[in-house]
Amino acid sequence: MSWAHVIDTDPGGRLQSGLLELGLHSVKGFMPGVSSLSALTFKPAIDDHARFSSSKAVGVHFGLTPKKYQSGETDVTGAISKVGDVMARGALYEAAQ
């Protein structure tokens, strides 16, 4: 089941009311390509955006950067590190697809 399916079947507009509680009056102004459900997952995980010096720091916080293994002449770049909030990472991944 995708995030889009959950949004399409939102009985009573609970997602919209959740967005209003977080101060997100329009998801379109929040981040391009991000659905209401993704925004509801991402915004509380970020909490205070001022604690991040750049958008790159947000990616590091949610484990969206590759693992690195370096030793001597070996330099291997692996899969994403998967540290941080699992739900937020999943929502951001789903929004990117």
The first five atom37 places (N, CA, C, CB, O) and aatype in JSON, in Angstrom:
{
  "aatype": [12, 15, 17, 0, 8, 19, 9, 3, 16, 3, 14, 7, 7, 1, 10, 5, 15, 7, 10, 10, 6, 10, 7, 10, 8, 15, 19, 11, 7, 13, 12, 14, 7, 19, 15, 15, 10, 15, 0, 10, 16, 13, 11, 14, 0, 9, 3, 3, 8, 0, 1, 13, 15, 15, 15, 11, 0, 19, 7, 19, 8, 13, 7, 10, 16, 14, 11, 11, 18, 5, 15, 7, 6, 16, 3, 19, 16, 7, 0, 9, 15, 11, 19, 7, 3, 19, 12, 0, 1, 7, 0, 10, 18, 6, 0, 0, 5],
  "atom_mask": [
    [1, 1, 1, 1, 1],
    [1, 1, 1, 1, 1],
    [1, 1, 1, 1, 1],
    [1, 1, 1, 1, 1],
    [1, 1, 1, 1, 1],
    [1, 1, 1, 1, 1],
    [1, 1, 1, 1, 1],
    [1, 1, 1, 1, 1],
    [1, 1, 1, 1, 1],
    [1, 1, 1, 1, 1],
    [1, 1, 1, 1, 1],
    [1, 1, 1, 0, 1],
    [1, 1, 1, 0, 1],
    [1, 1, 1, 1, 1],
    [1, 1, 1, 1, 1],
    [1, 1, 1, 1, 1],
    [1, 1, 1, 1, 1],
    [1, 1, 1, 0, 1],
    [1, 1, 1, 1, 1],
    [1, 1, 1, 1, 1],
    [1, 1, 1, 1, 1],
    [1, 1, 1, 1, 1],
    [1, 1, 1, 0, 1],
    [1, 1, 1, 1, 1],
    [1, 1, 1, 1, 1],
    [1, 1, 1, 1, 1],
    [1, 1, 1, 1, 1],
    [1, 1, 1, 1, 1],
    [1, 1, 1, 0, 1],
    [1, 1, 1, 1, 1],
    [1, 1, 1, 1, 1],
    [1, 1, 1, 1, 1],
    [1, 1, 1, 0, 1],
    [1, 1, 1, 1, 1],
    [1, 1, 1, 1, 1],
    [1, 1, 1, 1, 1],
    [1, 1, 1, 1, 1],
    [1, 1, 1, 1, 1],
    [1, 1, 1, 1, 1],
    [1, 1, 1, 1, 1],
    [1, 1, 1, 1, 1],
    [1, 1, 1, 1, 1],
    [1, 1, 1, 1, 1],
    [1, 1, 1, 1, 1],
    [1, 1, 1, 1, 1],
    [1, 1, 1, 1, 1],
    [1, 1, 1, 1, 1],
    [1, 1, 1, 1, 1],
    [1, 1, 1, 1, 1],
    [1, 1, 1, 1, 1],
    [1, 1, 1, 1, 1],
    [1, 1, 1, 1, 1],
    [1, 1, 1, 1, 1],
    [1, 1, 1, 1, 1],
    [1, 1, 1, 1, 1],
    [1, 1, 1, 1, 1],
    [1, 1, 1, 1, 1],
    [1, 1, 1, 1, 1],
    [1, 1, 1, 0, 1],
    [1, 1, 1, 1, 1],
    [1, 1, 1, 1, 1],
    [1, 1, 1, 1, 1],
    [1, 1, 1, 0, 1],
    [1, 1, 1, 1, 1],
    [1, 1, 1, 1, 1],
    [1, 1, 1, 1, 1],
    [1, 1, 1, 1, 1],
    [1, 1, 1, 1, 1],
    [1, 1, 1, 1, 1],
    [1, 1, 1, 1, 1],
    [1, 1, 1, 1, 1],
    [1, 1, 1, 0, 1],
    [1, 1, 1, 1, 1],
    [1, 1, 1, 1, 1],
    [1, 1, 1, 1, 1],
    [1, 1, 1, 1, 1],
    [1, 1, 1, 1, 1],
    [1, 1, 1, 0, 1],
    [1, 1, 1, 1, 1],
    [1, 1, 1, 1, 1],
    [1, 1, 1, 1, 1],
    [1, 1, 1, 1, 1],
    [1, 1, 1, 1, 1],
    [1, 1, 1, 0, 1],
    [1, 1, 1, 1, 1],
    [1, 1, 1, 1, 1],
    [1, 1, 1, 1, 1],
    [1, 1, 1, 1, 1],
    [1, 1, 1, 1, 1],
    [1, 1, 1, 0, 1],
    [1, 1, 1, 1, 1],
    [1, 1, 1, 1, 1],
    [1, 1, 1, 1, 1],
    [1, 1, 1, 1, 1],
    [1, 1, 1, 1, 1],
    [1, 1, 1, 1, 1],
    [1, 1, 1, 1, 1]
  ],
  "atom_positions": [
    [[0.85, -1.18, 0.0], [0.0, 0.0, 0.0], [0.89, 1.24, 0.0], [-0.96, 0.0, 1.23], [1.84, 1.34, 0.78]],
    [[0.57, 2.18, -0.88], [1.37, 3.39, -0.97], [0.76, 4.49, -0.12], [1.48, 3.85, -2.43], [-0.38, 4.39, 0.34]],
    [[1.55, 5.54, 0.09], [1.06, 6.7, 0.84], [-0.13, 7.33, 0.13], [2.19, 7.74, 1.03], [-1.07, 7.79, 0.77]],
    [[-0.08, 7.35, -1.21], [-1.17, 7.97, -1.97], [-2.49, 7.29, -1.7], [-0.86, 7.93, -3.47], [-3.53, 7.95, -1.64]],
    [[-2.48, 5.97, -1.53], [-3.7, 5.24, -1.23], [-4.29, 5.68, 0.11], [-3.43, 3.72, -1.21], [-5.51, 5.83, 0.24]],
    [[-3.45, 5.89, 1.1], [-3.92, 6.32, 2.41], [-4.55, 7.7, 2.32], [-2.76, 6.32, 3.43], [-5.58, 7.95, 2.94]],
    [[-3.94, 8.59, 1.57], [-4.46, 9.95, 1.44], [-5.8, 9.94, 0.72], [-3.45, 10.83, 0.68], [-6.71, 10.68, 1.1]],
    [[-5.93, 9.12, -0.33], [-7.18, 9.06, -1.09], [-8.34, 8.54, -0.25], [-7.01, 8.18, -2.31], [-9.49, 8.87, -0.52]],
    [[-8.04, 7.74, 0.76], [-9.09, 7.14, 1.58], [-9.15, 7.78, 2.96], [-8.86, 5.63, 1.71], [-9.47, 7.11, 3.94]],
    [[-8.87, 9.07, 3.05], [-8.86, 9.79, 4.32], [-10.29, 10.16, 4.74], [-7.99, 11.07, 4.22], [-10.84, 11.15, 4.25]],
    [[-10.89, 9.37, 5.63], [-12.26, 9.68, 6.03], [-12.29, 10.86, 7.0], [-12.92, 8.45, 6.67], [-11.55, 10.9, 7.98]],
    [[-13.15, 11.8, 6.71], [-13.34, 12.92, 7.63], [-12.25, 13.97, 7.57], [0.0, 0.0, 0.0], [-12.27, 14.91, 8.37]],
    [[-11.3, 13.85, 6.65], [-10.26, 14.87, 6.49], [-9.31, 14.96, 7.67], [0.0, 0.0, 0.0], [-8.85, 16.06, 8.0]],
    [[-8.99, 13.83, 8.32], [-8.1, 13.87, 9.49], [-6.68, 14.3, 9.12], [-8.06, 12.51, 10.17], [-6.01, 14.94, 9.92]],
    [[-6.22, 13.94, 7.92], [-4.89, 14.37, 7.5], [-4.83, 15.9, 7.38], [-4.5, 13.71, 6.16], [-3.86, 16.53, 7.81]],
    [[-5.87, 16.47, 6.78], [-5.9, 17.92, 6.61], [-5.91, 18.63, 7.96], [-7.11, 18.34, 5.78], [-5.24, 19.64, 8.13]],
    [[-6.68, 18.11, 8.92], [-6.72, 18.74, 10.24], [-5.38, 18.59, 10.95], [-7.84, 18.14, 11.09], [-4.98, 19.48, 11.7]],
    [[-4.69, 17.47, 10.74], [-3.35, 17.28, 11.31], [-2.35, 18.26, 10.75], [0.0, 0.0, 0.0], [-1.49, 18.76, 11.46]],
    [[-2.47, 18.54, 9.45], [-1.6, 19.53, 8.83], [-1.82, 20.92, 9.42], [-1.82, 19.57, 7.32], [-0.87, 21.66, 9.68]],
    [[-3.08, 21.26, 9.64], [-3.39, 22.57, 10.22], [-2.84, 22.69, 11.64], [-4.9, 22.81, 10.22], [-2.39, 23.76, 12.04]],
    [[-2.89, 21.6, 12.42], [-2.35, 21.61, 13.78], [-0.85, 21.86, 13.77], [-2.65, 20.29, 14.49], [-0.33, 22.51, 14.68]],
    [[-0.15, 21.36, 12.76], [1.3, 21.56, 12.66], [1.66, 22.9, 12.02], [1.92, 20.43, 11.86], [2.84, 23.23, 11.89]],
    [[0.66, 23.65, 11.62], [0.93, 24.94, 10.99], [1.23, 24.84, 9.51], [0.0, 0.0, 0.0], [1.74, 25.79, 8.92]],
    [[0.93, 23.7, 8.9], [1.13, 23.52, 7.46], [-0.21, 23.72, 6.77], [1.73, 22.11, 7.14], [-0.98, 22.77, 6.63]],
    [[-0.48, 24.92, 6.34], [-1.76, 25.22, 5.72], [-1.84, 24.68, 4.3], [-2.01, 26.71, 5.71], [-2.93, 24.37, 3.81]],
    [[-0.7, 24.55, 3.66], [-0.65, 24.01, 2.3], [0.61, 23.17, 2.17], [-0.68, 25.15, 1.23], [1.72, 23.66, 2.4]],
    [[0.45, 21.91, 1.8], [1.6, 21.04, 1.6], [2.4, 21.49, 0.39], [1.16, 19.57, 1.44], [3.61, 21.3, 0.34]],
    [[1.73, 22.08, -0.58], [2.43, 22.53, -1.79], [3.49, 23.55, -1.46], [1.44, 23.12, -2.79], [4.53, 23.6, -2.13]],
    [[3.27, 24.38, -0.43], [4.27, 25.36, -0.03], [5.34, 24.78, 0.87], [0.0, 0.0, 0.0], [6.38, 25.4, 1.1]],
    [[5.1, 23.57, 1.38], [6.03, 22.95, 2.31], [7.25, 22.4, 1.58], [5.34, 21.83, 3.08], [8.38, 22.75, 1.9]],
    [[7.01, 21.54, 0.59], [8.1, 20.94, -0.16], [7.53, 20.34, -1.43], [8.85, 19.86, 0.69], [6.56, 19.58, -1.35]],
    [[8.07, 20.64, -2.6], [7.53, 20.12, -3.85], [7.54, 18.58, -3.88], [8.32, 20.66, -5.03], [8.53, 17.96, -3.51]],
    [[6.43, 17.99, -4.31], [6.34, 16.54, -4.46], [6.04, 15.78, -3.18], [0.0, 0.0, 0.0], [5.99, 14.55, -3.2]],
    [[5.83, 16.48, -2.08], [5.58, 15.83, -0.81], [4.09, 15.8, -0.52], [6.34, 16.54, 0.33], [3.42, 16.83, -0.56]],
    [[3.56, 14.62, -0.23], [2.14, 14.47, 0.05], [1.82, 14.91, 1.48], [1.7, 13.01, -0.16], [2.71, 15.2, 2.27]],
    [[0.54, 14.96, 1.78], [0.09, 15.35, 3.13], [0.62, 14.4, 4.18], [-1.44, 15.41, 3.19], [1.08, 14.82, 5.24]],
    [[0.55, 13.1, 3.89], [1.01, 12.11, 4.87], [2.51, 12.2, 5.08], [0.62, 10.71, 4.41], [3.0, 12.05, 6.21]],
    [[3.25, 12.42, 4.01], [4.7, 12.59, 4.13], [5.04, 13.81, 4.98], [5.35, 12.71, 2.75], [5.95, 13.77, 5.81]],
    [[4.3, 14.89, 4.76], [4.52, 16.12, 5.53], [4.21, 15.89, 7.0], [3.68, 17.27, 4.97], [4.93, 16.38, 7.87]],
    [[3.13, 15.16, 7.29], [2.76, 14.86, 8.68], [3.81, 14.0, 9.37], [1.41, 14.16, 8.74], [3.96, 14.07, 10.59]],
    [[4.53, 13.2, 8.62], [5.59, 12.36, 9.18], [6.89, 13.14, 9.33], [5.82, 11.12, 8.29], [7.59, 13.01, 10.33]],
    [[7.19, 13.95, 8.33], [8.46, 14.65, 8.26], [8.55, 15.84, 9.22], [8.7, 15.13, 6.86], [9.57, 16.0, 9.9]],
    [[7.51, 16.66, 9.3], [7.55, 17.88, 10.12], [7.83, 17.6, 11.59], [6.23, 18.63, 9.99], [8.7, 18.26, 12.16]],
    [[7.12, 16.67, 12.25], [7.44, 16.4, 13.66], [8.83, 15.79, 13.86], [6.39, 15.48, 14.26], [9.47, 16.0, 14.89]],
    [[9.3, 15.04, 12.88], [10.63, 14.44, 12.99], [11.71, 15.51, 12.93], [10.85, 13.4, 11.88], [12.74, 15.38, 13.59]],
    [[11.49, 16.55, 12.14], [12.44, 17.66, 12.06], [12.39, 18.5, 13.32], [12.14, 18.55, 10.83], [13.43, 18.94, 13.81]],
    [[11.2, 18.71, 13.87], [10.97, 19.51, 15.06], [11.39, 20.95, 14.8], [11.73, 18.92, 16.27], [10.64, 21.7, 14.18]],
    [[12.54, 21.35, 15.26], [13.02, 22.72, 15.07], [14.03, 22.72, 13.92], [13.65, 23.29, 16.38], [15.15, 22.23, 14.08]],
    [[13.65, 23.28, 12.79], [14.53, 23.26, 11.62], [15.81, 24.06, 11.82], [13.79, 23.78, 10.42], [16.77, 23.88, 11.07]],
    [[15.83, 24.95, 12.8], [17.01, 25.78, 13.03], [18.21, 24.96, 13.53], [16.68, 26.88, 14.03], [19.34, 25.44, 13.47]],
    [[17.97, 23.76, 14.02], [19.09, 22.95, 14.51], [19.9, 22.31, 13.39], [18.58, 21.87, 15.44], [20.95, 21.72, 13.64]],
    [[19.42, 22.43, 12.15], [20.16, 21.91, 11.0], [20.8, 23.05, 10.25], [19.23, 21.09, 10.07], [20.14, 24.03, 9.9]],
    [[22.09, 22.94, 10.0], [22.81, 24.01, 9.33], [22.53, 24.05, 7.83], [24.3, 23.87, 9.56], [22.67, 25.09, 7.2]],
    [[22.14, 22.91, 7.26], [21.84, 22.85, 5.82], [20.9, 21.69, 5.54], [23.15, 22.7, 5.0], [20.63, 20.87, 6.41]],
    [[20.39, 21.64, 4.32], [19.52, 20.53, 3.93], [20.3, 19.22, 3.9], [18.87, 20.8, 2.56], [19.72, 18.16, 4.11]],
    [[21.58, 19.29, 3.64], [22.43, 18.1, 3.65], [22.46, 17.48, 5.05], [23.86, 18.44, 3.17], [22.49, 16.25, 5.19]],
    [[22.46, 18.31, 6.08], [22.46, 17.83, 7.46], [21.17, 17.07, 7.79], [22.63, 19.01, 8.43], [21.19, 16.14, 8.6]],
    [[20.06, 17.45, 7.15], [18.8, 16.73, 7.35], [18.91, 15.32, 6.78], [17.62, 17.5, 6.68], [18.46, 14.37, 7.41]],
    [[19.51, 15.19, 5.61], [19.73, 13.87, 5.0], [20.58, 12.98, 5.87], [0.0, 0.0, 0.0], [20.31, 11.79, 6.0]],
    [[21.61, 13.54, 6.45], [22.48, 12.78, 7.36], [21.7, 12.35, 8.6], [23.71, 13.63, 7.77], [21.86, 11.22, 9.07]],
    [[20.86, 13.23, 9.12], [20.07, 12.94, 10.33], [19.14, 11.76, 10.12], [19.27, 14.18, 10.74], [18.92, 10.97, 11.04]],
    [[18.58, 11.63, 8.92], [17.63, 10.55, 8.64], [18.27, 9.34, 7.97], [16.53, 11.06, 7.77], [17.56, 8.42, 7.56]],
    [[19.58, 9.32, 7.85], [20.25, 8.15, 7.31], [20.14, 8.0, 5.81], [0.0, 0.0, 0.0], [20.14, 6.88, 5.3]],
    [[20.03, 9.11, 5.1], [19.9, 9.06, 3.65], [21.23, 9.27, 2.93], [18.91, 10.1, 3.19], [21.26, 9.56, 1.74]],
    [[22.32, 9.13, 3.66], [23.65, 9.26, 3.07], [24.29, 7.88, 2.99], [24.54, 10.24, 3.89], [23.97, 7.0, 3.79]],
    [[25.19, 7.67, 2.03], [25.79, 6.34, 1.88], [26.79, 6.02, 2.99], [26.48, 6.24, 0.53], [27.45, 6.9, 3.55]],
    [[26.88, 4.73, 3.29], [27.91, 4.25, 4.22], [29.25, 4.34, 3.52], [27.62, 2.78, 4.69], [29.34, 4.18, 2.31]],
    [[30.29, 4.6, 4.28], [31.64, 4.66, 3.74], [32.54, 3.72, 4.53], [32.2, 6.11, 3.77], [32.48, 3.67, 5.76]],
    [[33.37, 2.97, 3.81], [34.39, 2.16, 4.45], [35.71, 2.52, 3.8], [34.08, 0.63, 4.33], [35.9, 2.33, 2.6]],
    [[36.63, 3.05, 4.6], [37.93, 3.43, 4.09], [39.02, 2.84, 4.97], [38.06, 4.97, 4.02], [39.0, 2.97, 6.19]],
    [[39.95, 2.18, 4.32], [41.08, 1.6, 5.04], [42.24, 1.45, 4.06], [40.71, 0.23, 5.69], [42.14, 0.69, 3.1]],
    [[43.31, 2.16, 4.29], [44.46, 2.07, 3.4], [44.09, 2.51, 1.99], [0.0, 0.0, 0.0], [43.69, 3.65, 1.77]],
    [[44.23, 1.6, 1.05], [43.89, 1.91, -0.34], [42.44, 1.57, -0.67], [44.82, 1.16, -1.28], [41.99, 1.82, -1.79]],
    [[41.72, 1.02, 0.28], [40.32, 0.64, 0.06], [39.4, 1.81, 0.34], [39.95, -0.55, 0.95], [39.51, 2.48, 1.37]],
    [[38.48, 2.06, -0.58], [37.48, 3.11, -0.42], [36.16, 2.6, -1.01], [37.93, 4.46, -1.11], [35.97, 2.63, -2.22]],
    [[35.27, 2.12, -0.14], [34.01, 1.52, -0.57], [32.85, 2.41, -0.15], [33.85, 0.1, 0.0], [32.73, 2.79, 1.01]],
    [[32.0, 2.74, -1.11], [30.77, 3.47, -0.82], [29.62, 2.47, -0.89], [30.55, 4.66, -1.83], [29.42, 1.82, -1.92]],
    [[28.89, 2.33, 0.2], [27.83, 1.34, 0.28], [26.44, 1.92, 0.15], [0.0, 0.0, 0.0], [26.25, 3.01, -0.4]],
    [[25.48, 1.18, 0.66], [24.07, 1.6, 0.64], [23.85, 2.7, 1.68], [23.13, 0.4, 0.92], [24.78, 3.07, 2.4]],
    [[22.62, 3.23, 1.75], [22.35, 4.28, 2.73], [22.53, 3.75, 4.14], [20.92, 4.84, 2.54], [22.36, 2.55, 4.39]],
    [[22.87, 4.62, 5.06], [23.24, 4.21, 6.41], [22.05, 3.8, 7.27], [23.98, 5.31, 7.1], [22.23, 3.04, 8.23]],
    [[20.84, 4.28, 6.97], [19.61, 3.91, 7.68], [19.64, 4.2, 9.18], [19.34, 2.44, 7.48], [19.13, 3.41, 9.97]],
    [[20.22, 5.31, 9.57], [20.16, 5.74, 10.96], [19.06, 6.77, 11.09], [21.54, 6.31, 11.45], [18.66, 7.36, 10.08]],
    [[18.56, 7.01, 12.26], [17.54, 8.03, 12.46], [16.13, 7.48, 12.38], [0.0, 0.0, 0.0], [15.91, 6.28, 12.47]],
    [[15.18, 8.37, 12.2], [13.76, 8.08, 12.22], [13.34, 7.26, 11.0], [12.95, 9.37, 12.28], [13.43, 7.73, 9.87]],
    [[12.89, 6.03, 11.23], [12.51, 5.11, 10.16], [11.3, 5.63, 9.39], [12.22, 3.72, 10.73], [11.27, 5.57, 8.16]],
    [[10.3, 6.13, 10.1], [9.08, 6.61, 9.44], [9.37, 7.83, 8.55], [8.02, 6.97, 10.49], [8.86, 7.9, 7.43]],
    [[10.16, 8.75, 9.03], [10.49, 9.94, 8.24], [11.3, 9.55, 7.01], [11.27, 10.97, 9.09], [11.05, 10.05, 5.91]],
    [[12.26, 8.65, 7.18], [13.06, 8.19, 6.04], [12.17, 7.5, 5.01], [14.18, 7.23, 6.51], [12.33, 7.72, 3.81]],
    [[11.25, 6.69, 5.46], [10.32, 6.01, 4.56], [9.43, 6.99, 3.81], [0.0, 0.0, 0.0], [9.16, 6.82, 2.62]],
    [[8.96, 8.01, 4.52], [8.1, 9.01, 3.88], [8.87, 9.81, 2.84], [7.51, 9.95, 4.94], [8.35, 10.09, 1.76]],
    [[10.11, 10.17, 3.15], [10.93, 10.91, 2.19], [11.28, 10.05, 1.0], [12.19, 11.43, 2.85], [11.3, 10.54, -0.13]],
    [[11.56, 8.77, 1.22], [11.86, 7.85, 0.12], [10.63, 7.71, -0.77], [12.3, 6.46, 0.66], [10.75, 7.76, -2.0]],
    [[9.46, 7.53, -0.16], [8.22, 7.38, -0.92], [7.92, 8.64, -1.71], [7.05, 7.05, 0.02], [7.45, 8.56, -2.85]],
    [[8.17, 9.8, -1.14], [7.93, 11.07, -1.85], [8.88, 11.22, -3.05], [8.11, 12.26, -0.89], [8.51, 11.84, -4.05]],
    [[10.07, 10.66, -2.96], [11.03, 10.77, -4.03], [10.72, 9.82, -5.2], [12.41, 10.49, -3.5], [11.21, 10.03, -6.31]],
    [[9.93, 8.81, -4.95], [9.61, 7.83, -6.01], [8.57, 8.31, -6.95], [9.15, 6.56, -5.41], [8.21, 7.59, -7.89]]
  ]
}
